Amino acid sequence: MHAARHFSQTYAEARQQFLDATAQAGLSVQSHVQPLPGHDGEELAMDVVLEGHCDAAGLLLLTSACHGVEGFCGSGVQIALLRDPGWHAAVRESTCAVLYVHALNPHGFSYWRRVTSEGVDLNRNWHDFRRPLPENPGYDALADAILPQTWPDPPEAAKRLADYASQHGERGLQTALSGGQYRHPDGIFFGGTSPTWSHRALRSVLRQHGTRCRRLAWIDLHTGLGPSGHGERIFACRNDALALARARMWWGPEVTSIYDGSSSSALLQGLMWQAVGWDCPQAEHTGIALEYGTQPMAEVISALRGDHWLHKNPAQGAPQRETIRRRMRDAFYTDTDGWKERIVEQAEEAARQALAGLVG
């Protein structure tokens, strides 16, 4: 299947494919280099490419690797679009501009982690840190069970999580685990106590490229929730009825929302889309997170817990380190041709629908 050629096995390979596809499309790249090396000593960067006129009324933002290891999927989508002459023709015909941001979190992409170099979940990091940060009493109550002293997790830790689900429901457990927490820096879904490097770099990108458009569409590419290969279109804007109606007009009535409980995602806090209101307030914003399923949620959460346990307890033998690391990548990236084909098909459709919505 032809889609597989757009996907990579490492961050360095993905970045090189992206840069090559950019050059082949006759576009230029602006690289925001992170001042830390990658897992294999490679340069890390948030690479930004603008297609179309900088003063276009409509701007489509396509972003990958907010949660680093999920970049294997998002990078493949961006490269597939850059290599598609039909896509470029559609962009020209629309008179809109497209901004590709490859690897929002290059550190996590390179290290096969979900978090940034600061250990922060980038999609929980968008707050005014001068104000008190949100509370998450559910996570506080479970913190030592989420990251137990030994791994694999002992039966008593699993029982704590199961008992919480029995008392609060599966969605209650999901919210406690994934909603965002700000007290446990070693823990999962930690939102940080200050803006991360990726946070600051993306705001710089938006101030440069997003302040002249009248309408801004944003498709942020993710993995790890839902049935394997299915791309859930999750509304990613403020809780606004007009914006939700617009998103469903563009991308279909199947667009879900964390605000009404229709999404497979729990209600989250500190979300990245808030940057549009901060830095591009002139733009009418319509956005989705395109969330592709990989493995069952229990396996994804367990892989994530194991990854954080390892980084809290780094003095482990090479076999255990590699097992945990590989499990993490497999939880967020299904390395099969069929899965990749489905990912590209759905993303291309969503991208074309965004162009039509911006024009309409």
C-alpha positions in Angstrom: 0.0 0.0 0.0 1.5 3.3 -1.1 0.7 5.2 2.1 3.3 3.3 4.1 6.1 5.1 2.3 5.2 8.4 4.0 5.8 7.0 7.5 9.1 6.5 9.4 10.8 4.4 12.0 12.6 7.2 13.9 12.2 11.0 14.4 15.3 11.7 12.4 13.9 9.7 9.4 10.6 11.5 9.7 12.2 14.9 9.8 14.3 14.1 6.8 11.3 12.9 4.9 9.4 16.0 5.8 12.3 18.3 4.7 12.7 16.4 1.4 9.0 16.6 0.7 9.0 20.3 1.4 11.8 20.8 -1.0 10.2 18.7 -3.7 7.0 20.8 -3.3 9.1 24.0 -3.9 8.4 25.3 -0.4 10.8 26.7 2.2 11.1 25.6 5.8 11.8 27.6 9.0 13.3 25.5 11.7 13.0 26.3 15.4 15.8 24.3 16.8 15.5 22.9 20.4 18.7 23.4 22.4 18.9 19.7 23.3 20.0 16.7 21.3 17.7 13.8 20.4 17.9 10.2 21.6 20.6 9.3 19.0 22.3 12.7 19.2 20.4 14.2 16.3 19.2 17.8 16.0 15.7 18.4 17.3 13.5 21.1 15.7 9.9 22.3 15.2 9.9 22.7 11.4 7.4 25.1 10.0 6.3 25.4 6.3 3.9 27.9 4.9 2.1 27.1 1.6 0.2 29.9 0.0 0.2 33.7 0.6 1.0 35.0 4.0 -1.9 37.4 3.8 -4.5 34.8 2.9 -7.9 35.3 4.5 -8.1 31.6 5.3 -5.4 29.7 7.1 -5.3 25.9 7.7 -2.9 24.8 10.5 -1.8 21.2 10.4 0.2 20.1 13.4 1.9 16.9 14.5 3.6 15.4 17.5 2.0 17.5 20.2 2.5 14.3 22.2 5.9 13.4 20.8 5.5 9.6 20.1 2.2 10.3 18.3 4.3 12.1 15.7 4.9 8.9 13.8 1.3 9.2 12.7 1.0 13.0 12.2 4.3 13.2 10.4 3.2 10.6 7.9 0.0 12.6 7.2 1.9 15.8 6.6 4.4 14.1 4.3 1.6 12.4 2.4 0.0 15.8 1.7 3.2 17.5 0.8 3.8 14.7 -1.8 0.3 14.9 -3.3 0.0 17.2 -6.4 -3.8 17.0 -6.1 -3.6 18.5 -2.7 -1.4 21.4 -3.8 -3.8 22.1 -6.6 -6.7 22.2 -4.1 -4.8 24.6 -1.9 -4.1 26.9 -4.9 -7.7 26.8 -6.0 -8.9 27.6 -2.5 -6.7 30.7 -2.2 -6.1 29.7 1.4 -2.8 29.2 3.0 -1.6 26.0 4.8 0.8 26.1 7.7 2.5 22.7 8.4 4.1 22.5 11.8 6.1 19.3 12.0 7.0 18.0 15.5 5.5 20.4 18.0 7.4 18.2 20.6 10.5 16.9 18.9 12.0 15.6 22.1 9.1 13.3 22.8 9.1 12.2 19.2 12.8 11.3 19.3 12.7 9.6 22.7 9.3 7.8 22.0 7.7 9.6 24.9 4.5 11.5 25.1 5.9 14.4 27.2 8.3 17.2 26.4 11.9 17.5 27.6 10.5 19.1 30.7 8.4 16.1 31.4 5.2 18.0 30.6 2.1 17.1 28.6 2.1 19.9 26.1 -1.7 19.6 25.7 -2.2 20.4 29.4 0.4 23.3 29.4 -1.8 26.2 28.3 -2.5 28.3 31.4 -1.9 31.7 32.7 0.7 30.5 35.2 0.4 33.7 37.3 -2.9 32.3 38.5 -3.7 29.3 40.6 -3.5 26.0 38.6 -6.4 23.6 38.4 -6.9 20.9 41.1 -7.3 17.2 40.3 -8.2 15.4 43.6 -8.8 12.1 41.8 -5.2 12.0 40.5 -3.9 13.1 43.9 -5.7 10.1 45.5 -4.3 7.7 43.0 -0.8 9.1 42.4 1.2 6.3 44.2 -0.9 3.6 42.5 -0.4 5.2 39.1 3.3 5.1 39.6 4.0 2.3 42.1 7.4 1.5 43.5 7.8 -1.6 41.2 7.0 -2.4 37.6 5.1 -4.2 36.3 2.5 -2.8 38.7 1.8 -4.9 41.7 -1.8 -6.3 42.2 -2.5 -3.8 45.0 -1.9 -0.9 42.6 -4.2 -2.3 39.9 -6.8 -2.9 42.6 -6.7 0.7 43.7 -7.4 1.8 40.1 -10.2 -0.8 39.7 -11.8 0.3 43.0 -11.7 3.9 41.9 -13.5 3.0 38.6 -16.1 1.0 40.5 -16.8 4.0 42.7 -16.6 6.8 40.1 -17.2 4.9 36.8 -14.8 4.3 34.0 -15.2 7.9 32.8 -14.4 9.1 36.3 -11.2 7.1 36.3 -10.3 8.4 32.8 -10.8 12.0 33.9 -8.7 11.5 37.1 -5.9 10.0 35.0 -5.9 12.1 31.9 -7.7 15.4 32.7 -4.5 17.1 33.6 -2.7 17.4 36.9 -0.2 20.0 38.3 1.2 18.5 41.6 3.1 15.4 40.5 6.0 16.3 38.1 6.9 12.6 37.6 3.4 11.6 36.9 1.3 11.1 33.7 -0.6 14.0 32.1 1.5 16.6 34.2 0.7 20.1 32.8 3.7 21.8 34.2 4.2 25.0 36.2 5.4 27.2 33.4 5.4 27.3 29.6 7.5 24.7 28.0 9.9 25.2 25.1 7.3 23.8 22.7 4.7 26.1 24.1 6.8 29.2 23.6 8.0 28.1 20.1 4.4 27.5 18.9 3.2 30.9 20.2 6.1 32.5 18.2 4.9 30.6 15.1 1.3 31.7 15.6 2.3 35.4 16.1 4.4 35.2 12.9 1.9 33.4 10.6 -1.6 33.6 12.2 -2.2 37.3 12.9 -3.4 38.3 9.4 -6.0 35.7 8.5 -9.7 36.2 9.1 -10.5 32.5 9.5 -8.3 29.9 11.0 -8.9 26.1 10.8 -6.7 23.8 12.9 -6.3 20.0 12.6 -4.1 18.6 15.3 -3.1 15.0 14.7 -3.2 12.6 17.6 -3.2 8.8 18.4 -4.1 6.6 21.3 -7.9 6.8 21.7 -10.7 4.8 20.1 -11.0 1.8 17.7 -7.8 0.9 15.8 -7.4 3.1 12.7 -10.6 5.2 13.3 -10.0 8.9 13.3 -12.4 10.5 15.8 -12.9 14.2 15.0 -12.9 15.9 18.4 -14.0 19.5 18.5 -11.0 21.5 19.6 -12.2 25.1 20.4 -13.7 26.9 23.3 -17.1 25.7 24.4 -19.0 27.8 21.9 -22.2 26.6 20.2 -21.5 28.5 16.9 -18.0 27.1 16.6 -19.2 23.5 17.2 -22.0 24.0 14.7 -19.4 25.2 12.2 -17.1 22.3 12.9 -20.0 19.8 12.3 -20.9 21.6 9.1 -17.3 21.3 7.8 -16.3 17.9 9.1 -19.7 16.2 9.5 -22.2 15.6 12.3 -19.9 12.9 13.7 -17.7 15.6 15.2 -17.6 14.8 19.0 -17.1 17.2 21.9 -15.5 16.8 25.4 -18.0 19.4 26.6 -21.1 17.3 26.0 -19.6 13.9 26.8 -19.9 12.6 23.2 -16.1 12.2 22.8 -14.0 9.2 23.8 -11.8 11.8 25.5 -12.5 13.0 29.0 -12.9 16.7 29.8 -9.4 18.1 29.7 -7.8 21.4 30.9 -4.8 23.4 29.7 -5.5 22.7 26.0 -3.3 24.0 23.2 -6.0 25.5 21.0 -6.2 28.3 23.5 -3.2 29.8 21.9 -5.4 31.0 19.0 -7.4 33.2 21.3 -4.2 34.5 22.9 -2.1 35.2 19.7 -4.6 35.3 16.8 -7.7 37.0 18.4 -8.8 38.4 15.1 -9.4 35.0 13.5 -12.6 33.0 13.6 -11.3 29.7 14.9 -12.6 26.2 13.9 -10.6 23.2 14.9 -10.5 19.5 15.6 -8.2 17.0 17.1 -8.1 14.1 14.6 -7.6 11.2 17.1 -6.7 7.8 15.7 -7.2 4.6 17.6 -4.3 2.2 18.2 -4.8 -0.2 21.1 -7.4 -0.6 23.9 -7.3 2.3 26.4 -6.1 0.0 29.2 -3.0 -1.0 27.2 -2.3 2.6 26.3 -2.6 3.8 29.9 -0.4 0.9 31.1 2.3 1.7 28.5 2.2 5.3 29.6 2.5 4.5 33.2 5.4 2.2 32.5 7.2 4.9 30.6 6.9 7.3 33.5 7.9 4.7 36.0 11.0 4.0 34.0 12.0 7.7 33.9 11.4 7.9 37.7 13.4 4.8 38.2 16.1 4.9 35.5 18.6 2.4 36.9 17.1 -0.6 35.1 18.7 -3.2 32.9 18.7 -2.7 29.1 16.1 -5.4 28.4 13.5 -3.8 30.6 14.2 -0.3 29.3 13.9 -1.5 25.7 10.7 -3.4 26.5 9.0 -0.4 28.1 10.2 1.9 25.3 9.0 -0.4 22.5 5.7 -0.9 24.3 5.3 2.9 24.4 5.8 3.3 20.7 3.4 0.4 19.9 0.7 2.0 22.1 0.7 5.1 20.0 1.8 3.9 16.5 0.4 0.9 14.7 3.2 0.0 12.3 1.2 -1.8 9.6 0.4 -0.8 6.0 -3.3 -1.1 6.5 -3.4 1.2 9.5 -1.3 3.8 7.7 -3.6 3.7 4.7 -6.7 4.4 6.8 -4.9 7.2 8.6 -3.9 9.0 5.4 -7.3 8.5 3.7 -9.2 10.1 6.7 -6.7 12.9 7.1 -6.8 13.9 3.4 -10.6 14.0 3.6 -10.5 16.2 6.7 -7.9 18.5 5.2 -9.9 19.1 2.1 -13.1 19.6 4.1 -11.2 22.3 6.1 -10.2 24.1 2.9 -13.9 24.0 1.7 -15.0 25.3 5.1 -12.5 28.2 5.0 -13.6 29.2 1.6 -17.3 28.8 2.3 
